[in-house]
Amino acid sequence: MTEERYSTYETKARLSEILRKVRRGREVIISSRGVPVARIIPYEKEREDHEERLDRLAASGVLGPARGRLETVAPLGERPGALERFLDDRD
């Protein structure tokens, strides 16, 4: 990770610029009178697994139980040799 240093005075004056750099993956050190006092690093959100995401979507009302009868979708149609014809057309 790339690191840059800013004084507290520069940080107040350039906060938006510093945040843009952090969003791009850079690390920023804030110093007071030449002594490092803080580090700003990109926020890494923990990835949720499949079950956690489904639970979150259900709790928020985005996802709900299926209504009515679910039917299996039949293929649109199969024609023998379709793959070969497709590959022949590509040449």
C-alpha positions in Angstrom: 0.0 0.0 0.0 1.3 3.5 -0.9 1.7 5.8 2.1 1.6 9.6 2.2 2.1 12.0 5.1 0.2 15.2 5.9 0.3 17.6 8.8 -2.9 18.3 10.7 -3.0 21.8 9.0 -2.7 20.2 5.5 -5.3 17.5 6.5 -7.9 20.2 7.4 -7.2 22.0 4.1 -7.1 19.0 1.9 -9.5 16.4 3.4 -11.5 15.8 0.2 -8.3 15.1 -1.7 -6.9 12.8 1.0 -10.2 10.8 1.0 -10.0 10.4 -2.8 -6.5 9.0 -2.4 -7.6 6.6 0.4 -10.5 5.4 -1.8 -7.9 4.5 -4.5 -6.1 2.3 -2.0 -3.5 4.7 -0.6 -2.6 4.9 3.1 -2.3 8.4 4.7 -0.4 9.3 7.9 -1.4 12.4 9.8 1.3 14.0 11.9 1.3 16.8 14.5 4.6 18.7 14.7 6.3 16.0 12.8 5.1 13.1 15.0 2.7 10.6 13.4 -0.6 10.5 15.3 -3.1 8.8 13.0 -3.3 6.6 9.9 -6.2 6.6 7.4 -6.5 3.4 5.5 -9.2 2.2 3.0 -12.2 0.6 4.6 -12.6 -3.0 3.8 -16.1 -4.3 4.2 -16.3 -7.9 5.3 -17.9 -10.0 2.7 -21.1 -11.8 3.7 -21.7 -15.3 2.8 -24.7 -16.5 0.8 -26.9 -17.3 3.8 -26.1 -14.0 5.5 -27.1 -12.1 2.4 -30.3 -13.9 2.0 -31.2 -13.3 5.7 -30.4 -9.6 5.3 -32.5 -9.3 2.1 -35.4 -11.1 3.8 -35.2 -8.9 6.9 -35.3 -5.7 4.8 -38.3 -6.9 2.8 -36.5 -7.1 -0.5 -36.8 -10.9 -0.6 -39.9 -12.9 0.4 -41.4 -16.3 0.1 -42.5 -17.4 -3.3 -46.2 -17.0 -4.2 -48.2 -19.4 -6.2 -46.9 -22.5 -7.9 -43.4 -22.7 -9.3 -43.0 -24.5 -12.5 -39.9 -25.7 -14.2 -39.0 -23.7 -17.2 -38.7 -25.9 -20.3 -35.8 -25.2 -22.7 -36.8 -23.1 -25.7 -35.9 -25.8 -28.1 -33.1 -28.1 -29.1 -31.9 -28.6 -32.6 -29.3 -31.3 -33.2 -26.0 -30.0 -34.4 -26.6 -26.4 -33.2 -23.1 -26.2 -31.6 -21.4 -27.4 -34.8 -23.3 -24.9 -36.9 -22.5 -22.1 -34.5 -18.8 -23.0 -34.6 -18.8 -23.3 -38.4 -20.3 -19.8 -38.7 -17.5 -18.4 -36.5 -14.8 -19.5 -39.0 
